[in-house]
Amino acid sequence: MPNAVTWIAAARPDEAIAHFEEQFKFETDCWDTHDALKSGAPGFVLLDVRSPALFAKSHIPGATNLPHAKIIESKMKEYPKSTLFITYCAGPHCNGAARGAARLAHLGYAVKLMAGGLTGWMDEGFELEES
């Protein structure tokens, strides 16, 4: 008897490959971000797009704070267009990281969202710092 899971057939393997591999162009995860930051040469700017008050309470070490609504051309002039940004916010219940990513893309920057945000970071057991 079909149920909500089996009612619609799964994608063919070739379709699944294309779909899931495409996602890696748009997001990364906390573990990979942590490993890259530990390397000392991550190749990206980690952008916390929450408010300065929330950033001061706790944030990922090495992150830069720029609230998503303040991502405008004049604030981004210090970064070459070749800069890759990784955005994060509070967690999967928050769309701030996606808002920030969209704003960066509109300004011509490469960007990925860090899936899970701070919630995911803490779930992995990684440390936070305060300002």
Secondary structure as a PSIPRED ss2 file (coil, helix, strand):
# PSIPRED VFORMAT (PSIPRED V4.0)

   1 M C   1.000  0.000  0.000
   2 P C   1.000  0.000  0.000
   3 N C   1.000  0.000  0.000
   4 A C   1.000  0.000  0.000
   5 V C   1.000  0.000  0.000
   6 T C   1.000  0.000  0.000
   7 W C   1.000  0.000  0.000
   8 I C   1.000  0.000  0.000
   9 A C   1.000  0.000  0.000
  10 A C   1.000  0.000  0.000
  11 A C   1.000  0.000  0.000
  12 R C   1.000  0.000  0.000
  13 P H   0.000  1.000  0.000
  14 D H   0.000  1.000  0.000
  15 E H   0.000  1.000  0.000
  16 A H   0.000  1.000  0.000
  17 I H   0.000  1.000  0.000
  18 A H   0.000  1.000  0.000
  19 H H   0.000  1.000  0.000
  20 F H   0.000  1.000  0.000
  21 E H   0.000  1.000  0.000
  22 E H   0.000  1.000  0.000
  23 Q H   0.000  1.000  0.000
  24 F C   1.000  0.000  0.000
  25 K C   1.000  0.000  0.000
  26 F C   1.000  0.000  0.000
  27 E E   0.000  0.000  1.000
  28 T E   0.000  0.000  1.000
  29 D E   0.000  0.000  1.000
  30 C H   0.000  1.000  0.000
  31 W H   0.000  1.000  0.000
  32 D H   0.000  1.000  0.000
  33 T H   0.000  1.000  0.000
  34 H H   0.000  1.000  0.000
  35 D H   0.000  1.000  0.000
  36 A H   0.000  1.000  0.000
  37 L H   0.000  1.000  0.000
  38 K H   0.000  1.000  0.000
  39 S C   1.000  0.000  0.000
  40 G C   1.000  0.000  0.000
  41 A C   1.000  0.000  0.000
  42 P C   1.000  0.000  0.000
  43 G C   1.000  0.000  0.000
  44 F C   1.000  0.000  0.000
  45 V E   0.000  0.000  1.000
  46 L E   0.000  0.000  1.000
  47 L E   0.000  0.000  1.000
  48 D E   0.000  0.000  1.000
  49 V C   1.000  0.000  0.000
  50 R C   1.000  0.000  0.000
  51 S C   1.000  0.000  0.000
  52 P H   0.000  1.000  0.000
  53 A H   0.000  1.000  0.000
  54 L H   0.000  1.000  0.000
  55 F H   0.000  1.000  0.000
  56 A H   0.000  1.000  0.000
  57 K H   0.000  1.000  0.000
  58 S C   1.000  0.000  0.000
  59 H E   0.000  0.000  1.000
  60 I C   1.000  0.000  0.000
  61 P C   1.000  0.000  0.000
  62 G C   1.000  0.000  0.000
  63 A C   1.000  0.000  0.000
  64 T E   0.000  0.000  1.000
  65 N E   0.000  0.000  1.000
  66 L C   1.000  0.000  0.000
  67 P C   1.000  0.000  0.000
  68 H H   0.000  1.000  0.000
  69 A H   0.000  1.000  0.000
  70 K H   0.000  1.000  0.000
  71 I C   1.000  0.000  0.000
  72 I C   1.000  0.000  0.000
  73 E H   0.000  1.000  0.000
  74 S H   0.000  1.000  0.000
  75 K H   0.000  1.000  0.000
  76 M H   0.000  1.000  0.000
  77 K C   1.000  0.000  0.000
  78 E C   1.000  0.000  0.000
  79 Y C   1.000  0.000  0.000
  80 P C   1.000  0.000  0.000
  81 K C   1.000  0.000  0.000
  82 S C   1.000  0.000  0.000
  83 T C   1.000  0.000  0.000
  84 L E   0.000  0.000  1.000
  85 F E   0.000  0.000  1.000
  86 I E   0.000  0.000  1.000
  87 T E   0.000  0.000  1.000
  88 Y E   0.000  0.000  1.000
  89 C C   1.000  0.000  0.000
  90 A C   1.000  0.000  0.000
  91 G C   1.000  0.000  0.000
  92 P C   1.000  0.000  0.000
  93 H C   1.000  0.000  0.000
  94 C C   1.000  0.000  0.000
  95 N C   1.000  0.000  0.000
  96 G H   0.000  1.000  0.000
  97 A H   0.000  1.000  0.000
  98 A H   0.000  1.000  0.000
  99 R H   0.000  1.000  0.000
 100 G H   0.000  1.000  0.000
 101 A H   0.000  1.000  0.000
 102 A H   0.000  1.000  0.000
 103 R H   0.000  1.000  0.000
 104 L H   0.000  1.000  0.000
 105 A H   0.000  1.000  0.000
 106 H H   0.000  1.000  0.000
 107 L C   1.000  0.000  0.000
 108 G C   1.000  0.000  0.000
 109 Y C   1.000  0.000  0.000
 110 A E   0.000  0.000  1.000
 111 V E   0.000  0.000  1.000
 112 K E   0.000  0.000  1.000
 113 L E   0.000  0.000  1.000
 114 M E   0.000  0.000  1.000
 115 A E   0.000  0.000  1.000
 116 G C   1.000  0.000  0.000
 117 G H   0.000  1.000  0.000
 118 L H   0.000  1.000  0.000
 119 T H   0.000  1.000  0.000
 120 G H   0.000  1.000  0.000
 121 W H   0.000  1.000  0.000
 122 M H   0.000  1.000  0.000
 123 D H   0.000  1.000  0.000
 124 E C   1.000  0.000  0.000
 125 G C   1.000  0.000  0.000
 126 F C   1.000  0.000  0.000
 127 E C   1.000  0.000  0.000
 128 L C   1.000  0.000  0.000
 129 E E   0.000  0.000  1.000
 130 E C   1.000  0.000  0.000
 131 S C   1.000  0.000  0.000
